[in-house]
Amino acid sequence: MAGIQLLFGIRTSGKFIGAIITIIWLAALGTIILAGISGARNFTSVNSTTTQVGLSETSWPNIYIKLNENKINMLNRVDKTIDISTWHTLWNLNESEANGQPQLRLKHSQGNQITIEITKESHGMTPVRALQNASDINYSFSQKDSLLILDPFYTFNKEAGWRNQKVFIILGIPEDKIAVLDKNVKRNLNVRWNNEVKILEQ
């Protein structure tokens, strides 16, 4: 109100107007506080679900890791990217699903079987709600002989809201196997490995 008076040279006693503006300002402040508390409650608990499987064939010396090329092309339709630390949420304005980029970790595994472990994590108002949010995350991969094809992103329903949904992929590589990474894997995923794993980058 003071700014408007200065800009336009308005002179008024303004007691009644000032009281109304003060009430509106306090109501808005209260609404923001309540909305913040309500939003924070959705992040009170965190829970996760993990699935581990062994790849069906292990006789070949190398495991070739690529991304689903059809879904890589879908990344070009992203309207907005929300970056939080090393996590990227991809927001498409005209679609019902949001996407996120998973983290891929390669580690040494015991035995001679290649294993893949997928952990889905999410927050929620309660542990049960957080587990439900994690379970509702969709992520898939496929195997064709020595080729492992990973999706470049996971999806969750926008109506459920953003609850810091995450997907961790842990690929266990036996000592006598070599993991051959396609160039698009490092380009589109957050990938890490230790010195125990034999890696060949294309």
Secondary structure, DSSP 8 states (H G I E B T S, - for coil): -HHHHHHHT-----HHHHHHHHHHHHHHHHHHHHHHHHHHHTTSEEEEEEEEEE-S---SSEEEEEE-HHHHHHGGG--EEEEETTEEEEE-TTSSEEEE--EEEEEE-SSS--EEEEEEEEEESSHHHHHHHHHT-B--EEEETTEEEE-S-EEEEGGG-----EEEEEEEE-TT-EEEE-HHHHHHSEEEE-TTSEEEE-
